[in-house]
Amino acid sequence: MSVTPYSAQDGTKKDQVKTMFNRIAPRYDLLNHLLSFGIDRKWRKRVVKMVKGMKAPVILDVATGTGDLAIALSKSHPSAVYGVDISVGMLEKARQKVQKLGLQHTIILKEADSEALPFDRNTFDVVTVAFGVRNFGDLNAGLTEMGRVLKPGGKLIVLEFSRPANFPMKQLYNFYFKRILPLWGGLISKDKEAYTYLPASVMEFPEGEIFETELVNAGLHPEKSIRQTFGIATIYVALKPLQ
Ligand SMILES: C[S@@+](CC[C@H](N)C(=O)[O-])C[C@H]1O[C@@H](n2cnc3c(N)ncnc32)[C@H](O)[C@@H]1O
């Protein structure tokens, strides 16, 4: 069974994840950039770079949260960027940022579950998801659904945490992730369990070839997997087959 945010409580992983993100939404951005030393911005920029050559793509950003990737993607001259999330608290933060930047005509935000996307099949040129797949209640259902809404030949780009394999980054990372992050994350967010769940969910989540197998099981063709910053994160690119 996969780890859940509030192990002592009832409710599915999906329900608990929604509760957790609604609780931490007010401090999510601050914590995100602080605890990652801002490297997350660089990784999102790399995702945007992969989209930049495309002609006015229609993009879906799943698990958009407070909208950072959707906002970064708006710089790739898209026709539109749709951002969906199950947490209304996170979406509210996204909405405020989008309004402030005057991007409300480019970025359309919607409350929706990755396992039941409110879009027709073959709609999007690109589907992105940053730090979202690890939190899905049913990974295969989420990936399959993202494949359904992609156009044939369309691109799925997944940015997710992975684990450095070599000394000394592996040891440093483990120390930081298991000791420092739960402590500071818990103190600032006032939700200790959320920042205990974060490292626990990263430790158990499939990475590299195992994640690529998940993509294949969802009917997608893994194209490349690019490890970022000593393997702390990985960008996976997969294509929807033409037939
Ligand atoms: C760690 S945040 C990442 C947010 C954003 N993509 C970013 O890069 O900062 C994970 C997000 O996934 C969302 N999420 C988790 N499960 C989901 C699901 N089944 N459908 C849609 N969103 C989901 C959460 O509500 C949360 O906003």
Ligand as a Chemical Component Dictionary entry (heavy atoms), coordinates in Angstrom:
data_LIG
# 
_chem_comp.id                   LIG 
_chem_comp.type                 NON-POLYMER 
_chem_comp.pdbx_formal_charge   0 
_chem_comp.three_letter_code    LIG 
# 
loop_
_chem_comp_atom.comp_id 
_chem_comp_atom.atom_id 
_chem_comp_atom.alt_atom_id 
_chem_comp_atom.type_symbol 
_chem_comp_atom.charge 
_chem_comp_atom.model_Cartn_x 
_chem_comp_atom.model_Cartn_y 
_chem_comp_atom.model_Cartn_z 
_chem_comp_atom.pdbx_ordinal 
LIG C1  C1  C 0  3.435  19.161 -4.898  1  
LIG S1  S1  S 1  2.050  19.969 -5.600  2  
LIG C2  C2  C 0  2.695  20.486 -7.158  3  
LIG C3  C3  C 0  2.019  21.692 -7.684  4  
LIG C4  C4  C 0  2.635  22.313 -8.948  5  
LIG N1  N1  N 0  2.525  21.427 -10.082 6  
LIG C5  C5  C 0  4.078  22.732 -8.731  7  
LIG O1  O1  O 0  4.925  22.367 -9.535  8  
LIG O2  O2  O -1 4.342  23.437 -7.758  9  
LIG C6  C6  C 0  1.029  18.590 -6.051  10 
LIG C7  C7  C 0  -0.355 18.982 -6.512  11 
LIG O3  O3  O 0  -1.001 17.811 -7.032  12 
LIG C8  C8  C 0  -2.380 17.937 -6.786  13 
LIG N2  N2  N 0  -3.012 16.631 -6.960  14 
LIG C9  C9  C 0  -2.782 15.511 -6.267  15 
LIG N3  N3  N 0  -3.558 14.514 -6.688  16 
LIG C10 C10 C 0  -4.281 15.004 -7.732  17 
LIG C11 C11 C 0  -5.264 14.457 -8.590  18 
LIG N4  N4  N 0  -5.670 13.186 -8.464  19 
LIG N5  N5  N 0  -5.785 15.248 -9.549  20 
LIG C12 C12 C 0  -5.401 16.537 -9.679  21 
LIG N6  N6  N 0  -4.495 17.122 -8.871  22 
LIG C13 C13 C 0  -3.931 16.367 -7.907  23 
LIG C14 C14 C 0  -2.414 18.490 -5.370  24 
LIG O4  O4  O 0  -3.653 19.023 -4.997  25 
LIG C15 C15 C 0  -1.274 19.522 -5.418  26 
LIG O5  O5  O 0  -1.738 20.788 -5.759  27 
# 
loop_
_chem_comp_bond.comp_id 
_chem_comp_bond.atom_id_1 
_chem_comp_bond.atom_id_2 
_chem_comp_bond.value_order 
_chem_comp_bond.pdbx_ordinal 
LIG C1  S1  SING 1  
LIG S1  C2  SING 2  
LIG S1  C6  SING 3  
LIG C2  C3  SING 4  
LIG C3  C4  SING 5  
LIG C4  N1  SING 6  
LIG C4  C5  SING 7  
LIG C5  O1  DOUB 8  
LIG C5  O2  SING 9  
LIG C6  C7  SING 10 
LIG C7  O3  SING 11 
LIG C7  C15 SING 12 
LIG O3  C8  SING 13 
LIG C8  N2  SING 14 
LIG C8  C14 SING 15 
LIG N2  C9  SING 16 
LIG N2  C13 SING 17 
LIG C9  N3  DOUB 18 
LIG N3  C10 SING 19 
LIG C10 C11 SING 20 
LIG C10 C13 DOUB 21 
LIG C11 N4  SING 22 
LIG C11 N5  DOUB 23 
LIG N5  C12 SING 24 
LIG C12 N6  DOUB 25 
LIG N6  C13 SING 26 
LIG C14 O4  SING 27 
LIG C14 C15 SING 28 
LIG C15 O5  SING 29 
# 
